Amino acid sequence: MSREKSIRVLVAENHRDLSDVIATIIDSEPDMRCVGQVSCANEVVAAARSQSAEVVILDLMLTGGSGMNLIGDLVSALPGLRVVVFSGLANDELVRETLHRGAAAFVTKGSDLNVLLNELRGGASAA
């Protein structure tokens, strides 16, 4: 797949080192491109719009606000955008709430990297 037709991913993560690692991994995938990184809640929707993101990796704990509150804003403002919640916090109620608000998937930070990459691709079966 050419880079022009790559899945455009925005990383919204408040830990810069982790954000950099995720961006590097995404950029190493032939069918993905990291189009931006943000750490502040008030930057996520504008960055997703301006960078024409197709997928947002969303941490629930961002600087200046909750990622949970952004899920609905993102899916309302940008129809067709996939929100993949990527969090160190996880319990059944939290996962249900994120999905209810419109997230496409919930991936814990302790998961195998291939789980995250699979969800970024739309949840198709991993090879």
LINCORMO-V158295 format. One record per residue. N is the residue number from 1. RES is the residue in one small letter. OMEGA is omega in radians with two decimals (NA if undefined). Layout:
n	res	omega
N	RES	OMEGA
N	RES	OMEGA
//
This chain:
n	res	omega
1	m	-3.13
2	s	-3.13
3	r	3.12
4	e	-3.10
5	k	3.13
6	s	3.03
7	i	-3.08
8	r	-3.01
9	v	3.01
10	l	3.12
11	v	3.07
12	a	-3.00
13	e	-3.08
14	n	3.06
15	h	-3.01
16	r	-3.13
17	d	3.11
18	l	3.11
19	s	3.13
20	d	3.13
21	v	3.13
22	i	3.14
23	a	3.13
24	t	3.13
25	i	3.12
26	i	-3.13
27	d	3.11
28	s	3.11
29	e	-3.07
30	p	-3.07
31	d	-3.12
32	m	3.05
33	r	3.04
34	c	-3.09
35	v	3.10
36	g	3.11
37	q	3.07
38	v	3.13
39	s	-3.10
40	c	-3.12
41	a	-3.08
42	n	3.13
43	e	-2.93
44	v	-3.07
45	v	-3.13
46	a	3.14
47	a	3.12
48	a	3.13
49	r	-3.04
50	s	-3.13
51	q	-3.13
52	s	3.13
53	a	3.04
54	e	3.14
55	v	3.00
56	v	2.95
57	i	-2.98
58	l	2.98
59	d	3.14
60	l	-3.13
61	m	-3.14
62	l	3.06
63	t	3.06
64	g	3.11
65	g	-3.08
66	s	3.02
67	g	3.12
68	m	-3.12
69	n	-3.11
70	l	-3.05
71	i	3.14
72	g	3.12
73	d	-3.12
74	l	-3.08
75	v	3.07
76	s	-3.08
77	a	-3.03
78	l	-3.14
79	p	-3.13
80	g	3.10
81	l	3.05
82	r	3.07
83	v	3.08
84	v	3.12
85	v	-3.12
86	f	-2.97
87	s	3.02
88	g	3.09
89	l	3.12
90	a	2.93
91	n	-3.05
92	d	-3.12
93	e	3.13
94	l	3.12
95	v	3.12
96	r	-3.12
97	e	3.13
98	t	3.13
99	l	3.10
100	h	-3.13
101	r	3.06
102	g	3.07
103	a	3.12
104	a	-3.08
105	a	3.07
106	f	3.13
107	v	3.10
108	t	-3.12
109	k	3.09
110	g	-3.11
111	s	3.01
112	d	-3.13
113	l	-3.13
114	n	3.08
115	v	3.11
116	l	-3.13
117	l	3.10
118	n	3.14
119	e	3.08
120	l	3.12
121	r	3.10
122	g	3.08
123	g	3.09
124	a	-3.10
125	s	3.09
126	a	-3.14
127	a	NA
//
